[in-house]
């Protein structure tokens, strides 16, 4: 699924991801396992409340590379496409 981060519409970072989740635009949220838990725990809870799928387990470096940026990323959110329920 990480390969989709390079080709699909996404937002990167906690603030933008939080907005996307709250507005119902988030299709799936990717959380880096080595990111600060103070940053990721509230997002994980928000995803649980909104029933947004979460994928964890990759490093910040892997997540940043998959998203096509030169730095690590703690959170990357794939946005829903029109055909995604």
Biotite code that builds the C-alpha atoms (Angstrom):
import biotite.structure as struc

atoms = struc.array([
    struc.Atom([0.000, 0.000, 0.000], chain_id="A", res_id=1, res_name="UNK", atom_name="CA", element="C"),
    struc.Atom([2.970, 2.332, 0.485], chain_id="A", res_id=2, res_name="UNK", atom_name="CA", element="C"),
    struc.Atom([3.388, 2.437, -3.297], chain_id="A", res_id=3, res_name="UNK", atom_name="CA", element="C"),
    struc.Atom([0.034, 4.274, -3.500], chain_id="A", res_id=4, res_name="UNK", atom_name="CA", element="C"),
    struc.Atom([1.518, 7.175, -1.538], chain_id="A", res_id=5, res_name="UNK", atom_name="CA", element="C"),
    struc.Atom([3.600, 8.187, -4.529], chain_id="A", res_id=6, res_name="UNK", atom_name="CA", element="C"),
    struc.Atom([0.757, 8.211, -7.028], chain_id="A", res_id=7, res_name="UNK", atom_name="CA", element="C"),
    struc.Atom([-2.461, 9.099, -5.205], chain_id="A", res_id=8, res_name="UNK", atom_name="CA", element="C"),
    struc.Atom([-3.657, 12.382, -3.769], chain_id="A", res_id=9, res_name="UNK", atom_name="CA", element="C"),
    struc.Atom([-2.464, 12.799, -0.194], chain_id="A", res_id=10, res_name="UNK", atom_name="CA", element="C"),
    struc.Atom([-1.693, 15.196, 2.611], chain_id="A", res_id=11, res_name="UNK", atom_name="CA", element="C"),
    struc.Atom([1.474, 15.069, 4.675], chain_id="A", res_id=12, res_name="UNK", atom_name="CA", element="C"),
    struc.Atom([1.773, 16.030, 8.306], chain_id="A", res_id=13, res_name="UNK", atom_name="CA", element="C"),
    struc.Atom([-0.316, 15.947, 11.464], chain_id="A", res_id=14, res_name="UNK", atom_name="CA", element="C"),
    struc.Atom([-2.286, 19.184, 10.993], chain_id="A", res_id=15, res_name="UNK", atom_name="CA", element="C"),
    struc.Atom([-3.348, 18.493, 7.424], chain_id="A", res_id=16, res_name="UNK", atom_name="CA", element="C"),
    struc.Atom([-4.120, 14.880, 8.262], chain_id="A", res_id=17, res_name="UNK", atom_name="CA", element="C"),
    struc.Atom([-6.248, 15.916, 11.242], chain_id="A", res_id=18, res_name="UNK", atom_name="CA", element="C"),
    struc.Atom([-8.243, 18.264, 8.994], chain_id="A", res_id=19, res_name="UNK", atom_name="CA", element="C"),
    struc.Atom([-8.742, 15.550, 6.369], chain_id="A", res_id=20, res_name="UNK", atom_name="CA", element="C"),
    struc.Atom([-9.888, 13.010, 8.971], chain_id="A", res_id=21, res_name="UNK", atom_name="CA", element="C"),
    struc.Atom([-12.323, 15.411, 10.640], chain_id="A", res_id=22, res_name="UNK", atom_name="CA", element="C"),
    struc.Atom([-13.800, 16.503, 7.314], chain_id="A", res_id=23, res_name="UNK", atom_name="CA", element="C"),
    struc.Atom([-14.272, 12.914, 6.108], chain_id="A", res_id=24, res_name="UNK", atom_name="CA", element="C"),
    struc.Atom([-11.765, 13.237, 3.264], chain_id="A", res_id=25, res_name="UNK", atom_name="CA", element="C"),
    struc.Atom([-9.268, 10.713, 4.641], chain_id="A", res_id=26, res_name="UNK", atom_name="CA", element="C"),
    struc.Atom([-9.238, 7.329, 2.972], chain_id="A", res_id=27, res_name="UNK", atom_name="CA", element="C"),
    struc.Atom([-6.360, 5.813, 4.950], chain_id="A", res_id=28, res_name="UNK", atom_name="CA", element="C"),
    struc.Atom([-3.870, 7.191, 7.453], chain_id="A", res_id=29, res_name="UNK", atom_name="CA", element="C"),
    struc.Atom([-0.267, 5.995, 7.607], chain_id="A", res_id=30, res_name="UNK", atom_name="CA", element="C"),
    struc.Atom([1.544, 6.478, 10.926], chain_id="A", res_id=31, res_name="UNK", atom_name="CA", element="C"),
    struc.Atom([5.297, 6.026, 11.299], chain_id="A", res_id=32, res_name="UNK", atom_name="CA", element="C"),
    struc.Atom([6.206, 3.627, 14.092], chain_id="A", res_id=33, res_name="UNK", atom_name="CA", element="C"),
    struc.Atom([9.225, 5.714, 15.117], chain_id="A", res_id=34, res_name="UNK", atom_name="CA", element="C"),
    struc.Atom([7.345, 9.030, 15.288], chain_id="A", res_id=35, res_name="UNK", atom_name="CA", element="C"),
    struc.Atom([6.710, 10.836, 18.578], chain_id="A", res_id=36, res_name="UNK", atom_name="CA", element="C"),
    struc.Atom([3.733, 9.148, 20.295], chain_id="A", res_id=37, res_name="UNK", atom_name="CA", element="C"),
    struc.Atom([2.524, 12.567, 21.520], chain_id="A", res_id=38, res_name="UNK", atom_name="CA", element="C"),
    struc.Atom([1.958, 13.379, 17.850], chain_id="A", res_id=39, res_name="UNK", atom_name="CA", element="C"),
    struc.Atom([0.559, 10.076, 16.633], chain_id="A", res_id=40, res_name="UNK", atom_name="CA", element="C"),
    struc.Atom([-1.604, 8.963, 19.583], chain_id="A", res_id=41, res_name="UNK", atom_name="CA", element="C"),
    struc.Atom([-4.244, 11.707, 19.172], chain_id="A", res_id=42, res_name="UNK", atom_name="CA", element="C"),
    struc.Atom([-4.436, 10.972, 15.439], chain_id="A", res_id=43, res_name="UNK", atom_name="CA", element="C"),
    struc.Atom([-4.821, 7.266, 16.107], chain_id="A", res_id=44, res_name="UNK", atom_name="CA", element="C"),
    struc.Atom([-7.681, 7.992, 18.517], chain_id="A", res_id=45, res_name="UNK", atom_name="CA", element="C"),
    struc.Atom([-9.347, 10.322, 16.000], chain_id="A", res_id=46, res_name="UNK", atom_name="CA", element="C"),
    struc.Atom([-9.098, 7.578, 13.367], chain_id="A", res_id=47, res_name="UNK", atom_name="CA", element="C"),
    struc.Atom([-10.740, 5.118, 15.744], chain_id="A", res_id=48, res_name="UNK", atom_name="CA", element="C"),
    struc.Atom([-13.567, 7.553, 16.452], chain_id="A", res_id=49, res_name="UNK", atom_name="CA", element="C"),
    struc.Atom([-14.167, 8.223, 12.750], chain_id="A", res_id=50, res_name="UNK", atom_name="CA", element="C"),
    struc.Atom([-13.568, 4.611, 11.626], chain_id="A", res_id=51, res_name="UNK", atom_name="CA", element="C"),
    struc.Atom([-10.727, 5.722, 9.342], chain_id="A", res_id=52, res_name="UNK", atom_name="CA", element="C"),
    struc.Atom([-8.351, 2.895, 8.373], chain_id="A", res_id=53, res_name="UNK", atom_name="CA", element="C"),
    struc.Atom([-4.844, 3.180, 9.846], chain_id="A", res_id=54, res_name="UNK", atom_name="CA", element="C"),
    struc.Atom([-1.638, 1.525, 8.711], chain_id="A", res_id=55, res_name="UNK", atom_name="CA", element="C"),
    struc.Atom([1.418, 1.581, 10.962], chain_id="A", res_id=56, res_name="UNK", atom_name="CA", element="C"),
    struc.Atom([4.720, -0.211, 11.066], chain_id="A", res_id=57, res_name="UNK", atom_name="CA", element="C"),
    struc.Atom([6.963, 1.678, 8.673], chain_id="A", res_id=58, res_name="UNK", atom_name="CA", element="C"),
    struc.Atom([9.627, 4.192, 9.665], chain_id="A", res_id=59, res_name="UNK", atom_name="CA", element="C"),
    struc.Atom([9.443, 7.946, 9.153], chain_id="A", res_id=60, res_name="UNK", atom_name="CA", element="C"),
    struc.Atom([12.134, 7.619, 6.494], chain_id="A", res_id=61, res_name="UNK", atom_name="CA", element="C"),
    struc.Atom([10.202, 4.933, 4.589], chain_id="A", res_id=62, res_name="UNK", atom_name="CA", element="C"),
    struc.Atom([6.990, 6.922, 4.828], chain_id="A", res_id=63, res_name="UNK", atom_name="CA", element="C"),
    struc.Atom([8.652, 10.109, 3.551], chain_id="A", res_id=64, res_name="UNK", atom_name="CA", element="C"),
    struc.Atom([10.272, 8.278, 0.656], chain_id="A", res_id=65, res_name="UNK", atom_name="CA", element="C"),
    struc.Atom([7.014, 6.583, -0.298], chain_id="A", res_id=66, res_name="UNK", atom_name="CA", element="C"),
    struc.Atom([5.254, 9.968, -0.247], chain_id="A", res_id=67, res_name="UNK", atom_name="CA", element="C"),
    struc.Atom([7.919, 11.426, -2.527], chain_id="A", res_id=68, res_name="UNK", atom_name="CA", element="C"),
    struc.Atom([9.503, 13.885, -0.104], chain_id="A", res_id=69, res_name="UNK", atom_name="CA", element="C"),
    struc.Atom([13.151, 14.251, 0.869], chain_id="A", res_id=70, res_name="UNK", atom_name="CA", element="C"),
    struc.Atom([12.572, 14.114, 4.632], chain_id="A", res_id=71, res_name="UNK", atom_name="CA", element="C"),
    struc.Atom([10.887, 11.698, 6.988], chain_id="A", res_id=72, res_name="UNK", atom_name="CA", element="C"),
    struc.Atom([7.159, 11.934, 7.641], chain_id="A", res_id=73, res_name="UNK", atom_name="CA", element="C"),
    struc.Atom([5.343, 10.996, 10.829], chain_id="A", res_id=74, res_name="UNK", atom_name="CA", element="C"),
    struc.Atom([1.901, 10.966, 9.191], chain_id="A", res_id=75, res_name="UNK", atom_name="CA", element="C"),
    struc.Atom([0.702, 10.688, 5.599], chain_id="A", res_id=76, res_name="UNK", atom_name="CA", element="C"),
    struc.Atom([-2.978, 10.504, 4.725], chain_id="A", res_id=77, res_name="UNK", atom_name="CA", element="C"),
    struc.Atom([-4.345, 9.209, 1.453], chain_id="A", res_id=78, res_name="UNK", atom_name="CA", element="C"),
    struc.Atom([-7.413, 11.154, 0.436], chain_id="A", res_id=79, res_name="UNK", atom_name="CA", element="C"),
    struc.Atom([-10.585, 9.510, -0.736], chain_id="A", res_id=80, res_name="UNK", atom_name="CA", element="C"),
    struc.Atom([-11.114, 9.298, -4.453], chain_id="A", res_id=81, res_name="UNK", atom_name="CA", element="C"),
    struc.Atom([-14.582, 9.721, -5.952], chain_id="A", res_id=82, res_name="UNK", atom_name="CA", element="C"),
    struc.Atom([-14.911, 5.950, -6.352], chain_id="A", res_id=83, res_name="UNK", atom_name="CA", element="C"),
    struc.Atom([-13.768, 5.264, -2.752], chain_id="A", res_id=84, res_name="UNK", atom_name="CA", element="C"),
    struc.Atom([-16.681, 4.789, -0.336], chain_id="A", res_id=85, res_name="UNK", atom_name="CA", element="C"),
])
